[in-house]
Amino acid sequence: MRKQRMWLFIFCALCLLMCGCSQGTAETMQAPPEEVTLDWSEESLKAADSLDRAIIQKIEETKQQITFYNSIVEKSYTLTYDNATRIKSRHNEELVVGQLQVGDVVEVTFIKDEKRAINIWLDQSVTITEAVTDFKINRTARTFEMDGVEYAIDSAAPVLSDGDVFALMDIHEVDTLRVAAQDRTIKSITITNGHGYVRLVNADAFVDGWVEFGQSIIRKVEKDMLLLIPAGSYEMLISNEGNVGTKPVTVTANEETQVDVSDLVKEEADGDKIGGIVFTIVPSDATLKIDGKQVDYSGVINLSY
């Protein structure tokens, strides 16, 4: 019985091989890696004439376009997609375009002349690590460390951000990353939240004081200061001796934002010195009294001394 099954298996395999040869494929078609289950049905073979292993660089759902990056030749190309485009996950599940992300490593079949994607499969041998903030990069040795594990960075691994390809030197320690790795080799790094720049204008009165963005970014103020800050919205706090104040600041990735702080400089009246105090009190409904009078501590409180 076992021999019969074995001969049946060999016979079926030979039939499939002969059928595959008789169908013929385009010159650009190549065999897929074993870890990805591709659709080699007759309909798919007739539709697609090209196969590529690439990295998703940009997704434009309004235009129904996806830009792919081929790390071997270091070139980008854009394909359209439609409802007939088949997308599968690493576990062979059907997906929609909205579930794909920049930095994903995929196998894509397409019609070269039409620039139209037929199939997109996520490479199941690649592991994705989201929201990476604690990392170390050795740009000379091309190594990347996260969670106490060191990875080699593939010589052609792209650094992706906002649809463009950058270099390792463009990654800063304040950035948030999405990392795609195969075994112990990084295949792509995506900057999911990058950094921008804040320039303090008319800040002479605050030199040698302190400026804060959130709870984790505190810097000593220097003359003609340009700060590197993670993209986002902040209530900036700046202080030096009697001068103190807050300002809302929005930092955009790869852009410079100028913040004029001249209006936060306090003038001394009648020879008195004015000091600003910022209170952080828990619980938030607690009452604060100064000299027996209840005060609102939601902002800066200016007191003479």
C-alpha positions in Angstrom: 0.0 0.0 0.0 2.8 2.4 0.9 4.6 1.7 -2.4 1.4 2.4 -4.3 1.1 5.8 -2.6 4.7 6.6 -3.3 4.3 5.8 -7.0 1.1 7.9 -7.1 2.9 10.8 -5.6 5.7 10.6 -8.1 3.3 10.3 -11.0 1.4 13.4 -9.9 4.6 15.4 -9.4 5.7 14.5 -12.9 2.3 15.5 -14.3 2.5 18.9 -12.6 6.1 19.4 -13.8 5.1 18.6 -17.4 2.1 20.9 -17.2 4.2 23.7 -15.9 6.7 23.3 -18.7 4.0 23.3 -21.3 2.5 26.5 -20.0 5.7 28.5 -20.2 6.6 31.6 -18.2 8.1 35.0 -19.0 11.9 35.4 -19.0 11.7 37.6 -15.9 9.8 35.0 -13.8 11.9 33.1 -11.3 11.2 30.5 -8.7 9.9 31.9 -5.4 11.6 31.1 -2.0 10.3 28.1 -0.2 8.9 30.0 2.8 6.3 31.9 0.7 3.3 30.1 -0.7 2.7 31.8 -4.1 -0.2 31.4 -6.4 1.1 29.4 -9.3 -2.3 28.7 -10.7 -2.8 28.7 -14.5 -4.7 32.0 -14.3 -2.0 33.7 -12.3 0.8 32.5 -14.6 -1.0 33.9 -17.6 -1.7 37.2 -15.9 1.8 38.0 -14.4 5.1 38.2 -16.3 7.4 39.4 -13.5 8.3 38.4 -10.0 10.2 40.5 -7.5 11.2 40.3 -3.8 10.9 43.9 -2.7 10.2 46.2 0.2 7.1 48.4 0.4 8.3 52.0 0.3 5.0 53.9 -0.1 1.3 53.2 -0.2 -1.2 55.6 -1.8 -4.7 54.2 -1.4 -6.4 57.2 -3.0 -4.4 56.6 -6.2 -4.4 52.8 -5.8 -0.6 52.7 -6.1 2.2 51.0 -4.2 5.8 52.0 -4.5 8.3 49.1 -4.0 12.0 49.3 -3.4 14.3 46.6 -4.8 17.3 46.5 -2.4 19.5 44.5 -4.8 19.5 47.2 -7.6 18.6 50.0 -5.1 15.8 51.3 -7.3 12.1 52.1 -6.7 9.1 51.4 -8.9 5.4 52.0 -8.6 2.6 49.5 -9.4 -1.1 50.0 -9.5 -3.5 47.6 -7.8 -7.2 46.8 -8.0 -9.8 44.5 -6.5 -8.4 41.6 -8.4 -5.0 42.0 -6.8 -4.5 39.1 -4.3 -2.8 40.0 -1.0 -1.8 37.4 1.6 -0.3 37.6 5.1 2.6 35.7 6.5 0.1 33.1 7.6 -1.5 32.7 4.1 -4.5 34.8 5.1 -6.3 37.1 2.7 -5.6 40.8 3.4 -6.6 44.2 2.0 -4.1 47.0 1.0 -4.9 48.9 4.3 -3.2 46.0 6.2 0.1 46.4 4.4 2.7 48.8 5.9 5.8 50.6 4.8 8.9 48.5 5.4 7.1 45.1 4.8 9.2 42.6 2.8 7.0 41.1 0.1 7.0 38.9 -3.0 5.1 40.6 -5.8 4.0 39.4 -9.2 3.0 42.0 -11.8 2.5 42.8 -15.4 5.6 44.8 -16.4 4.2 46.8 -19.3 1.0 47.7 -17.5 2.8 48.3 -14.1 0.0 46.5 -12.4 0.3 44.2 -9.4 -1.3 40.7 -9.6 -0.2 39.2 -6.3 1.4 40.5 -3.1 2.6 38.1 -0.4 4.2 39.1 2.9 7.4 37.2 3.5 6.7 34.9 6.4 10.4 34.5 7.2 10.6 38.2 8.2 9.9 39.3 11.7 8.5 42.8 12.4 9.3 44.7 15.6 7.0 47.7 16.2 7.6 51.0 18.1 11.3 50.6 18.7 12.7 53.5 20.8 15.5 51.9 22.7 18.2 51.0 20.2 21.8 51.4 19.3 23.3 51.8 15.8 26.9 51.3 14.9 27.0 52.9 11.5 30.6 51.9 10.8 30.1 48.2 11.6 26.5 48.3 10.3 25.1 46.7 13.5 21.8 47.4 15.2 21.0 46.5 18.8 17.5 46.2 20.3 16.2 44.3 23.3 19.7 43.3 24.1 20.1 41.5 20.8 22.6 42.6 18.1 21.6 42.4 14.4 23.7 42.9 11.3 22.2 45.5 8.9 21.9 44.3 5.4 24.2 46.2 3.1 21.2 47.2 1.0 18.6 47.6 3.7 16.7 50.9 3.2 15.8 53.5 5.8 12.3 54.6 4.9 10.3 57.7 6.0 7.4 59.6 4.5 7.7 57.7 1.2 11.4 58.4 0.7 14.6 56.4 1.1 17.2 57.7 3.6 20.5 56.6 5.0 21.5 55.2 8.4 23.0 58.6 9.3 19.4 60.1 9.1 18.2 58.0 12.1 18.4 59.8 15.4 18.1 58.3 18.9 14.8 60.2 19.5 13.1 58.5 16.5 10.6 55.7 16.8 11.3 52.8 14.4 9.6 49.8 12.8 12.2 47.1 12.1 12.0 44.2 9.7 14.5 41.4 10.3 15.2 38.0 8.8 17.1 35.8 11.3 19.6 38.2 12.7 19.8 40.5 9.7 17.9 43.8 9.4 16.1 44.0 6.0 14.4 47.4 6.4 14.1 50.2 9.0 11.1 52.5 8.9 11.0 55.8 10.8 7.4 55.8 12.1 7.9 59.0 14.1 10.9 61.1 13.1 12.4 64.3 14.5 12.2 68.0 13.6 14.0 71.1 14.8 13.0 73.9 17.1 14.9 77.2 17.0 14.4 79.6 19.9 14.1 83.2 18.8 14.8 86.2 21.1 15.8 83.9 23.9 18.8 85.9 25.3 17.0 86.3 28.6 16.7 82.6 28.9 20.3 81.6 28.2 21.7 79.3 30.9 18.1 78.5 31.9 16.1 75.4 31.0 13.6 74.5 28.2 11.3 71.4 28.5 9.3 69.5 25.9 7.1 66.9 27.8 8.6 65.0 30.7 11.6 63.5 29.0 13.2 66.3 27.0 14.9 68.9 29.2 17.8 71.0 27.8 19.9 73.8 29.0 19.3 77.0 26.9 22.2 78.2 24.9 22.6 81.2 22.6 21.3 80.7 19.0 20.0 77.3 20.1 18.6 74.7 17.6 16.9 71.8 19.4 16.3 68.3 17.9 12.8 67.2 19.1 10.7 64.1 18.2 7.8 65.1 15.9 4.6 65.9 17.9 2.7 68.6 19.8 4.0 69.9 23.1 3.4 72.5 25.7 7.0 74.0 25.8 8.1 75.3 29.2 11.1 77.7 29.3 12.6 79.3 32.4 15.5 81.3 33.7 15.5 83.1 37.0 12.4 85.3 37.0 11.5 84.6 33.4 9.3 81.6 32.9 6.4 80.7 30.6 4.8 78.1 28.4 4.0 78.0 24.7 2.2 75.4 22.5 4.7 74.0 19.9 4.1 71.6 17.0 7.2 69.8 15.7 7.0 68.4 12.2 9.4 65.7 11.0 12.4 67.0 9.0 11.2 70.7 9.4 12.4 73.6 11.5 9.9 75.5 13.7 10.8 78.9 15.1 9.5 79.9 18.6 9.7 83.5 19.6 9.9 83.7 23.4 10.4 87.5 23.8 6.8 87.8 25.2 7.7 85.5 28.1 10.3 87.9 29.5 8.9 89.6 32.7 9.6 93.2 33.5 10.5 94.2 37.0 8.0 96.7 38.6 8.9 99.1 41.5 12.2 97.5 42.1 10.6 94.1 42.9 11.9 90.9 41.3 9.4 88.6 39.8 9.7 84.8 39.9 7.6 82.4 38.0 6.5 79.1 39.6 5.0 76.1 37.8 3.2 73.6 40.1 2.6 69.9 39.3 0.1 68.7 41.9 -1.5 65.3 42.4 -4.4 64.9 42.7 -5.5 67.4 40.0 -8.4 68.7 42.1 -6.3 69.7 45.1 -6.5 73.2 46.4 -3.4 75.5 46.5 -3.2 78.5 48.7 -0.4 81.1 48.8 -0.3 83.5 51.7 -3.8 82.3 52.6 -5.3 83.0 49.2 -6.5 80.2 46.9 -4.7 80.4 43.5 -5.2 78.8 40.1 -2.1 76.6 39.4 -3.0 75.4 35.9 -0.4 77.9 34.5 2.6 79.9 35.6 2.2 81.8 38.9 4.3 85.0 39.1 5.3 86.1 42.5 7.5 89.0 43.7 10.5 88.4 46.0 
